[in-house]
Amino acid sequence: MLLIVLFAGQISAQVIRKNIDSLTAVELATYEHAIQLLKDRSAENPYDLQGYAWQAWVHNKNRVTIPAQNTMKQGDMIPTEFYKKAAQEVYADGTYGYPGMCEHGKDIFFIWHRAQFYYYEQILQNTDPEGTIVDSKGNKYPTKNLGIPFWNFTRKASGKKFPKIFEDQNSVLYHPGRNIEIDPKDTSFTSPYLLSNLLQSDYWAVFGGYPNATNGGYGTFESQIHNPMHDKFIGGDMASPSTAAYDPIFYSFHAYIDYVFEAWMEQHGKEKITSLNYFLRAQQPEQFHLPNHNPGLGDRPNMGQANLYLDISKLGYKYQVRGKDRFYNAAEIAQFLTDSKGRPLVLGVSNESPYYKLFTYGVQRKPESDIGELTQQTLTIDAVNPEVPYIYTYTESQPTTSYQVDIYMHPVNVKAKIKSKKFREKYFVRSANAWLDEMHGDHIMGGHKLNVDLTEAINALNQNFSGEEYQITVNYTKQ
């Protein structure tokens, strides 16, 4: 049964977003049908705001030229190549369109993508509400109750590396070039324990990102999970912000991320979210604007202010979460962080650091063993007030490609042996990844910041090594 949500004279069915592997055959076929119709629209007119190309451009195409009369047709071109060509065309009789500027490395990362998905889901539902339109593959299904299915990437995939439908070359959800062809043995990347542990943080800036007013900075979720999933695990078009949304897996990947956002707010409260007056930049179909949408005074179209997107019941959807889709609680994490004899893992004492186990358990992911650029600083161990967290900031002034920093904390008399597995296992305290391409220069981010919260690590060391000199060693590697 659908729940009916009433707001500002508008009625919206509260659809259910499910794990894509839990969809019935008809539900999956309906989703494929809606995606195919979006691609069919773009094949005829790539500048249609309700087509697949435009919706992909929303993620990171600041400006395109729209002709007075479109004559571009996809024909026999590969869809992605057609979209790229259309985005680069310049027309003498054209006007500018401003699809969107995805927000990364700041506190509106989660809510900007939620707004993007609100419109995308509305468009999907309106492709063929009653199931009367035949797509180019000969299918038709009613789409009015469609919810974007999520991919829980912390669990074993139903396919070789991804949900099996994304590996089916006969499906519109298949996309060539992903890392499955490059490294088929790398089948798991993000530990559910790592994600669950990050969700325990009560500090929004630490978890969700730092305010744009202070030049932003990644939160732990984005730098430790979102970013490396894009470029290291999925790859292909997903490896670059400017092409990521060409791949249909982008939408199920980010639908799960939106669920993570919702879970954090349920645990810690919505009042902690910052920058809620920020206008979320993107040009979307006006018919789907939310009540109280305020375009502001700027010269670029937007999706309204961030505060419109806190309550998912007003956005017309909810999540169905079962079994392994739930997160571990603090007690379960504490039980997990023990050694083979059941003793709690203690940083600097145990042979395995707590973070190393969180980071690597059950997955192929490991800290980099290759030595990149090493930087070091000395710190006297002392208690840190959690209300004023100790943030290590790595800044690259003009970044153009993705990079990663792996951070170790060790006694000053212990040499940093990055190539030594024993060293990495014992002293590894954090990893952070910046997901970038040259197009991100348009995002007014200044020096790109990787903010890494070391409060937990320092306070753990303070239990046994208070007053001692420790070395913070950072291994910087290009991705």
N, C-alpha and C positions, 0 to 999 in steps of 0.2 A: 504494500500500500504506500502511496506517495503522501508525504506531508505537504500541506499547503501553507505557504508563507505569505502573509499580507504586509505590504509596506507601500506607503505613498500612492495608493490607488493602483498598485501593480500587483498582479498575482503571479507567483512563480512556484513551480513544482520543485520540492527539495529532492533532487535526484541523489542517487547513491554512487559514490566512487568506491569501486571494489578493486581488490588485487586482480591484475589482468589474468592471472592463472586460475582465478576463481570464476571467471565469466562463463556463462552457459554458451553453447554454440551460437545461439541466436543473438545474445548480447555481444559476442565478439564480432559476428558478421555485421551487426548494426554499426559498431564502431568503425570497422573497415569500410563500410558503405559511406559513412559520413566523411571519412578522410578522403575516399576516392572522389566524392562529389566536390570537395574543396580543391583537389588537384585538377579535376575536370574544369572547374571554373578558371583556374589559373592558366590552364592550357589555352583557353580562349582569350583571356584577358589577365595578364599578370598583375595589373594595377587594381583589380577588384579587391576592395578591403575585406571581403568575405571569402577570399580565395586562399589557397595554401601558401602561395608565394608571399603575399602581403603579410599574412600572419607570422610567417617565418622571419620576414624583415623586421617585424615589430621588435624582435629580440635584439637586433643590433644593426639596423640600417638607418642611419640618421636622416638621410635625405635621398629621394629619388625624383626623377622628372617624369611627370605624367602627361602623355600626349593628349591633345584636344580630342582626337579620335584614334583609338588603339587599332593598330594593324598587325601587331606582333602575335604570332601563333606558335605554339610549341612544335607542332608537327612531329617529326621524327627525332627531335632533340631529346637528350636525357633531361628529365625534369629539372634537376638541380642546376645543370649547365644553362638551361633556359632561364631559370630564375636569376642566376648571376648575371647573365647577359642583359636581361630586362632591367635589372637594378642599375646597370652602368650606362644605359642608353640616355642620350641627351636629345631633346626634341626642340626645334626652333619655335614651335607653337605650344610648347608644354608649360605646365605650372609645377611648382614644387609640391611634393608630398613628403610627410615626415613620419614614416612608419613607427620608429621607436628607438629608444636608447635604453638597453637593459642596464639595470643598476647592480653593480657588484662592488665589493670592497667597502661597504658602508651599511648603515643600519636599516636601509630600506630595501635591502636585497630580497628578503622574504616577501614583503608586502607588495613590492613592484611585480614580482612574478605571480603572486596571487591575483593581482588586478589583471595582468595579461591573460591568465587562465580563466578568469571570470568571463571575459569577452570571447575567448576561444571556445569555451564550453557552450555559451549562448549561440554562437555561430554554428557549432556542430549540431545542436538541438534543432536549429531552424533550417538545416540543409534539406530535410525531407520529413517534416513533422508527422505526416500521416502515412508515409511509405508509398507515395504515388510516383516518385521520380526514379527512373532507371539510370544507374550510373554507367560509365563506359565499359564496365565489366559485366553488365547485364543484371545487376542486383538492385533490389529496392527493399528497404526496411524502414519502419517508422522510427524517427530519431528523437522525438520530442522528450523522451525520458532518459536520454543518454547522459551518463556521467563519465568523465575522463578516467579510465582505469589506471591504477598506480602500479609501479614495479618496485617491490621491496628488494632492493639490491644488496641488502645485508644477509640474505638467505640464499641457499643453494638454488641455482637457476633450474628451470624446467627444461631448458635447452642446454646446449654445450656450454654457453657462457651467459646468455640472456634468456628471458622468457621465450619459449619455443616459437611463438608466433612471429617474433622479430627475426628469427632465423629461417623462416619459411619464405623461400624465394618467390612463391606464388602469391604472397600477401602484399598488399599495399604498405604494410608496416615494415617490410624488409627494406634495408638501405645498404648499399654496397660500401666497402671501405672501412668498416669497423675493425677493431683490433682482433676480432676472432680469426680473421684470415692471417694476421701477422703473428700472433702468439696464442695459438689454440690451447696451450697448457695453462695459461693464466686465466683460471675460471672463477676465482673469487677474490675480492679486494677489500671490502669494508666489513669489519667485524661488528656484529650487533652489540657486543659489549662496549666497543669504543663509542658508538653512537649513543647508547643508553647512558654511558658515563658523562658524555658531553651535555646531555639533557638535564643532568643534575645541577648544573650551574644556575644560580639564582640571578646572576648579573647579565642583563640584556646585552650590554655592549660587548661583554666577553663572548657570549654565545652568538648573538645575532648581528653584531657589527657596530662600528663606532659612527657617531653622527657626521653627516656630510659637512656640517658647519665647521668641523675641525679637521677637514680633509679626509674624513672617513678612516677606514681601516677594517680589514677582515675580522669577522667573528670566528670562533673556533669551528663551528659547523661548516662554514664556507671554505675555510682554508684547509681543514683536515679531512673533509669528506667530499663536499661538492666539487671542488676544483680538481683534485686528482682523479676523481671518477670520470670527469669529462675528458681530460687529456691523456691520462695514463691507462685507464681501464677500457673505456668505450672507444675513444679515438675516432678516426675518420673525420667527418664534418663536425662531430661533437667536440673535437679537440680545439676548435676555435670559436670564440664568442660570435663572430660574424657569420658563421655557417651552421652553428649548432642546431638551430630549429628546423633546418632542412631535413634532418633525420627524425622520423616519427617517434623514435624511442625517447627523444627529448621530452615529450609531453608526459609520458608515463613516469619517467625519471623525476620530473619536477612535480608531478602530482603527489608522489611520495614525499618529496621535500616539503610540500605544503602541509601534508599530514604531520610531519615533524614539527613545523611551525605551530600548528594547532595544538599538538601535544605539549609543547613548551608553555604555551599560554594557559592551557588547562592546569598545568602544574604550578606555574609561578605567577600568573595574572597578566591581564592585558594592560593594566595601568603602567607597567614598566616599559612598554614599547615607546620608542622615541621617534622624533621627526614626523609625527602624524599629520602635520599641516603641509607637508611636502607635496607638491603636485607631481604626479607620476607620469612621466613623459611617454606618450605614444599616441598615434592617430588611429582611432578605432571607430567602427560604425556607430553613428550617433543614436540610432534606434535602441541600442543596448546600454546607453548611459544609465547609471543608477540614479534614483531619486536623490536630490540634493547635490547632484554633480555640479561642481563649480569650475568653470574653465579658467578662472583666474585672470590676471592681466598680462600674462606672458604672450609672446608672439608665436609659440609653438603649441600644437594641440596636446591634450593630456587626458588621462583617464580619471581625472578628479583627484582629490586629496586622499592621502593614505588612510585617514580615519574612516573612510567609507568601507574599508575592506577588513575590518576586524572580526565581524560577526558572520560566520559562514551560513547561518540560517537565512540571513538576508541576501546572501549571494546565491541561494538556491541549491545548496548541496550539503551532504554530510558524508562521513566515511564509515564503511563497514570494515571492522578490524576483527580478525579472528586468529586464534592460536599464535603462531610464530610471528605474526605482524605486530604483536604487542611489544612494549619495551621492558627491559629488566628494571627492577626497582633498586634502591640503594642497598638493601640487605642482600639481594641476589648478586649485585656487583661485588660487594665485600666478600661474599662467600667464594666468588670466582677468583678474586685476587689473593690466592693462597698458593703455596708451593706444593710439591708432590707429597709432603707430609702433613698438609693441612695448616701450615703456619702462614700467617699473613705476610705478604711480600712487603719488604721494607727497602725503600730506596737507599742505595749506598751500602746496604748490608747484604741483602739477598743477591744471588747471582743473576736474577732476572728482575728488572725494574717493573713496577706495576704498569707503567705506560707501555713498555715493550709488550707485555702480555695482552693488554687491551688492543694494541695496534696490530698485532700479528696473529692472534689466536684464530685458528681455523681458516686462514686466508693465505694467499701467496704473497701478499704485501709485506715488505720489509723496509727498514730504513736503508738509504743508499749506502752501499759498501764502497763505491768509487769516491775518491777524494776530489772535490771540486775546489771552491775557494773557501779556505778556512779563516774564520775570525774568532778571536778569543777575548774574554775579559774576566777579571777576577772579582769575586764577590765574597764578602764575609757573611757567613750564614747567621741569620737572625730571624726571629718571628716576623711574619708579614700579616698585617691586619687585612682580613678578607674584604673589608669595606673599602680598602684602598689597595686593590690588587697590584702585584708586581708585574708589569707588562714589559716584555722585551720586544722592541720594535726594530724590524729590519726594513729599511727603506731603500728602494732603487729609484733614482730620480727620473729616468726616462726608460721605463721597461717596454720592451716590444715583444717578448716571448715569455712563455710560462717558465717559472722556476720554483724550486723547493728549498726549504731550509730544514735540516734535521739538527736538533739541539740536544747536547749532552751536558750533564753537570757531574764533575768528577773532582777529586782532591787535586790540588795544584802539583803534588808530587807524582801524580799518575799521568803518564803521557797519553795524549789523545790518539789512539790507534784505530782510526776509522775502519780500516780493513779487517780488524780483529772482531770476529763474531762475539767473543766473550766481552770485549769492551762495549760493543753496541748493546748487547743484552743487559748489561749491568747499569749503564749510565745514561741510556736513552730516556729523555724526559718529554720531548715534544717534537712534532713535525708540522710544518705548515707549507702550503702550496699556493702560489699566485697563478691564476688562470688568465692568460692575456693573449692578445694579438695587437697589431698596430692600430686597428680600428678603435681600440679602447682609449686612444688619445683624445677622443671627443668627449670623454665623460667627466671632464673637469675634476680630476682626482688629485692633481698635483703630484708630489712624490708618492709612489705606490707603497702602501704600508702593509707589512705583515705584522700584526700585533699578536704576540704569543704570551698567554698568561702563564707565568711560572710560579704563581702563588702556592699552589698545591705542592709542587715539587720542593720549593724552598722550605715550606713548613714541615714537610715530611723529613727533610734533611735536618731541620732544627731539633728534631726529637733526639738525635744521636750525635750531631756534629755542630752544635751551637757554638758560634765564635770561631769556627775553623774557616780557613781560606779555601774556597772552591773555584774551579775554573768553569766558565760557561764557554763551550766550544760549539760553534755553528758551522755546519757543512753546507755550503751553498752549491746547488747543482742546477744547470739548465735542463729543462724537460723537453 
